[in-house]
Amino acid sequence: MIRTLAGSLVIALLVPAAARGQGFEGLDLTDDPKKEEPKKAEPKQDEPLKVPAAAAKPADDKKPLVKAEPGVVGERDITQEDRVKSVQRKLYLKRGRFELAPYVATSVNDPFYSKFGLALRGAYYLADTLALSGRFTYMSVLKNDDVRTATRVFQSRIFYSVPIWSAMVDAEWSPIYGKVAFMNSILHFDAYLLGGAGAVTTETSSLPNRGAAVAADLGFGARFVAKDFVAVNVALINTSYVDQPRGTTKGSTQNVMMLHAGLSIFFPFESTYREAE
């Protein structure tokens, strides 16, 4: 038994020594330590940021810009053409231009005698809204059916003035400029006021101690512009004068209100003054 214990003791002493000699340390059952990822070097503050060459180059797969063909309106052109201005330009300007306007005219305020006339008007524009004008009108007077009824049925006598022609000088002011819709079209127009003085001759002006009567004008009108040099002109003008009709010894104030319609032609044909656009 003593030999057995001695042998066991020897084996116990020899086995660890052999293990140490061979470098065997036994099994390690602990978890492997985590490997740390290498840190990326951060750029210094003074060092410029480097961009990879592949990212710096533009992509080759971009399509080249397509040029618009001549005669084809591009998106940019359409945007510019469709842009609406808050204050649009006037279609025509009048400053420094001369206007010549022939008219036909008819009276609207005489229940017994209709007056018809042909008129010619000329105007020079000191400013786009201010003009000096002269107008000459030749008139004729015609009876209507109410005169026959008054004289035959009621035995009435009507004393009336028979104007022959008138010559007037007026100042015109046109403060209003605008647009109106007419039959799917846009018409530019300007409205004006006029006033002035002149003379009217009647059938009694040739009698002794008579002559042309002093007259005064007051009215308003509008021009509807067709082009830069032509417009349709409509005006309602009242001409007042004092006349002593034939068959009476008393003078009375006559008011001849006539509706004028005609064309306005501007010279030169194209506006040359562009400051007010």
Number of C-alpha atoms within 10 A of each C-alpha: 6 6 8 8 9 11 11 10 11 10 10 11 10 10 11 11 11 11 12 10 9 8 9 10 8 7 6 7 6 6 6 7 6 6 6 6 6 6 6 6 6 7 10 8 7 6 7 8 10 8 8 8 7 8 8 9 8 8 9 7 6 7 7 7 6 6 7 10 8 7 6 8 12 12 10 9 11 10 11 9 10 9 9 9 7 6 7 8 11 15 14 22 23 25 20 16 22 20 20 18 20 19 20 18 23 19 21 15 14 13 12 16 20 15 22 18 20 18 21 16 18 19 22 20 19 14 14 17 18 20 23 17 21 18 19 19 20 17 17 15 15 10 12 12 10 11 16 14 12 14 12 10 9 9 10 12 11 12 11 17 21 20 21 18 19 21 18 21 21 20 17 22 19 19 12 12 14 11 13 10 9 8 6 6 8 12 17 19 21 17 19 18 20 22 19 18 18 21 20 24 22 21 17 19 19 11 8 7 7 13 16 19 19 16 21 19 22 17 18 17 19 20 23 20 21 15 15 18 19 20 20 16 22 21 21 20 21 20 22 21 20 16 26 21 20 15 10 9 8 9 11 13 12 18 18 20 21 22 20 20 22 19 19 23 20 24 16 14 13 14 17 13 14 12 7 9 11
